[in-house]
């Protein structure tokens, strides 16, 4: 279902097949021809699919673990250099 908003160049699309998005607000260019309803629904769906995991919490544990292990290896290498050459 498409609802025309207060401005003629804004359209609210409610027929989106998405688990996370209920409505999409599309702003149409003033110089563009008036698109039909199916084109607007397809475009809203394309934009939502392009955003992918918008709104989902992404786990950053693997990246944090990688940084932790690289920091530990640099610290171990530095400690080895100090131990073998200075002491």
N, C-alpha and C positions, 0 to 999 in steps of 0.2 A: 504494500500500500504506500502510495506516495502522497505526501501532504505538502502543499505549497505554503511556504512561510510568509512572513510579513514583507520581505523583500522579494522582488520577482526573480532574483538571481540565486536564491537559496532554496534547496529542496531537502526535505526530510524523507529518507528511505527507511521503511519499517519492515520490508519483506526480505530480510537478509538471512541466509541459511548459515548461521554461525552460533556456536555454543556460548561465546563470550560477548558478542556485540548484539545489542537489541535494536538500536537505530543508528543510522549514519546521516550526517549532515553534509550535504554537498553544496558547494558554491559554484554556480555556473557562470562562465564568463558572459559579460554583457554582449560581446560581439559574436558569440557562438549561436548557431541556430538552436531552437528549442528541441531538446532530445525527447524521444519517446520514453515511456515508462520502463520497458524491458532493457533499454540501453542504460538507464540510470541504475537499475538493480544489478546488471552485470558489472558496471563500473564500480559500484560500491563493494560488490563481492570481490572484485579483482584487487581493490585497494586493501581490503581486510586480509586477503590471502597473502598479499605482498608484505604486510606487517608481521605475519607469522605469529610469533609467540607474544604478541603485545598483551600485557596485563598478567602474564604468568611469571612467577618468581623463578628465576633461573639459579640453579645451584652453582656457587662459585668455589666449591671445595676443590675440584681438580686444579684450578689455576692457583689457588692459595697453596695447595700441597706442592705444586711445581716450584713456586717461589721459595717456599720453606726449604725444600730439598736443595735447591741451587744455592741458597744462602748458607746452609749447613756445609755443603761441599767447599765453598769458598773459604769459610771459616776454618774448616779442617785443613785445607791446603795451607792457609796462612799460619796456623798453629804448627803444622809440620815443618814449615820453613824456619820458623823461630826456634823450634826444638832442635832441629838438626844443625843449623848454622850458628846459632848464638850460644846455645848451651853446650 
